């Protein structure tokens, strides 16, 4: 029987810190926020308008998580009234390529996934 506690050479393990990070940067709202901020810096209300389904509370929590992980930065803009702008960091930009790969995979596999879902749902009836 294989020892599953020790990763094989070159094998990545999804341990608690990795799982926590992935949960925080690949959740429902984070992907939408990152998609917007990859295009341009945005103020909070611009993000709310661009992602209409997100609540103010969820958007605030998402931005704080992304900021804590170094993916997004919050800048106070010296205007009247004072404004806050969010922008993606250089670290955050490194997420673009792997996320694009996942989205391409999902796009390519969607017909098979939909077929599997239909088969599963039909079997449950």
N, C-alpha and C positions, 0 to 999 in steps of 0.2 A: 504494500500500500504506500502511496506517495505521501511524503511529508508536505502538507499544505501550509504550514506556518512559515516555511522558508522559501522565498521565491527562487525559481531556477534562474540561471545566468541569463540576463537580458529580458527577463519577465517582469512586467509591471504588476504591482499589487495595489488593489484598491483598499487601503487601510483607512482608519477613521479620519486623519487629517486630509487625505485626498478626497474622500467622500464628502466631507464637510465643504471643502473648497468647490468641488464640482456642483454640489447642491446650491451653493451660493452664487455661482457665476453662470450656471446653465438653467436656471429656473425660468418659469414662464415669463416674468416681466423683465428679468435681466437681459434676455436675448433681444427683446424689443427695444430696451433702452440702449443696449450696445449697438444695435442696428442704426438707431437714430444718431447716436453720438459719433459713430464712425464716419458719418456724412459731414457733420459740422457740430460745433459747440452749441448747446441749447440752454435756455433758461428753463426753470421748472415748469412754468405754464406752457411753454412750447412743447415740452415733452408730454404734458397732459393732453394737449390737443392732438399731438401725433399718435398717441396711444390712448384713444378715448375710453377703452374698457377698463383701464387701470384706475383704481381709486387713489385719492390723494395720500392716504395712509400707506397703501402698498407701494406707491411710487417713492415716497419718502424713505421707507424701509429698504427698498431695493437700491436706491442711490447710496444710502449709508453703508450697506453691505459691500457694494462695489467700491466705494471710497475706502473702506477699511481694508479691503484686499489689494488696494493699489491699482485698481482697474480704471477708476474714474477719479478725476480731481474736481473739487468744488472751489470756484474762484469768486471772491467778492469783487464786483465791478463798481468802481467809484463813480456812480451816476446819481442823479437825484430823481427819484428815491434810489437808495442803494439796491443793487440787484445782485443775484447770485447766478452764476453760469456754471454749467457742468461740461466737462470735456473728457474725452478718452485720453488716458496716459499712454506713453510708449509701451508699457507693459500690457495695457489693455489692447493695444493694436496687434499684439502678438496672438491674440485670441481669434482674430479674423480668419486666418487660414484654416485652423482646425474646425472652426464652426462652419465655414464654407464646405469643407469636406463632408461633415455630417449632414448638412442640408442637401448636398449633391447626392449622397447615399440615399437619404429619405426620398428625394425626388425620383431617383432611378428605381427604387424598390417599392414605391407606393402602390403600383398595381398588384404586386404580389402580397403586400400587406393588406390591402383592401380585400383581396380574394381570401386570405386567411381569416380575416375578421368575419366575412360573410359565412364562411364554412363553420367557424366557431359558433356564431350566433344561430345558425340554422340547426346545428347539433343540439343546442340548448333549448330549443323550442319543444 
